[in-house]
């Protein structure tokens, strides 16, 4: 064996070393991924969905890339799931003059007062996507720190008061909304959105409902 051949063999890495260099590290698990498997603290088996709810789940998956865990949590009872979806669509999401962003701002500010992990995470993400990341963080932490319009500040002050001290709501609170440009139908809608998310906050907290892990990293 020539001297050149011996030198070349010494310089060539063995197979084990070569494979160690090119081997890929296992993919990192998404933070909170376990919450996509165990979504509540209750052991309720999923029931049979109606064709309408199956279609709604497919629509969510096509539009969002996933089915929100709140819908999966209701899936043990198709009638309850249908009622939840219908109420949210027809009463909450069909507000006459509130924008989608304003609805999500109310949902997040209310959920922040109630410290609802699921709803803060899900609706804070919606505010980040519909508005901007800073606004989303402020709605979660302290909506009063945000530079809001007179209309939006009055809207959130009313929703939060309805959440924390509903017995103190009086005519002056409604008058302030009117001065900010809201009509009586708007006052009904603001109250409906705030009331709905107060209800969902309590259910989510009662059963330890966990948000989809994908929410945590979106629109950051």
Secondary structure, 3 states (H helix, E strand, C coil): CCHHHHHHHHHCCCHHHHHHHHCCCCCCCCCCHHHHCCCCCCCCCCCCCCHHHHHHHHHHHHHHCCCCHHHHHHCCCHHHHHHHHHHHHHHHCCCCCCCHHHHHHHHHHHHHHHCCHHHHHHHHHHHHHHCCHHHHHHHHHCHHHCCCCHHHHHHHHHHHHHHHCHHHCCHHHHHHHHHCCCCHHHHHHHHHHHHHHHHHHHHHHHHCCCCCHHHHHCCC
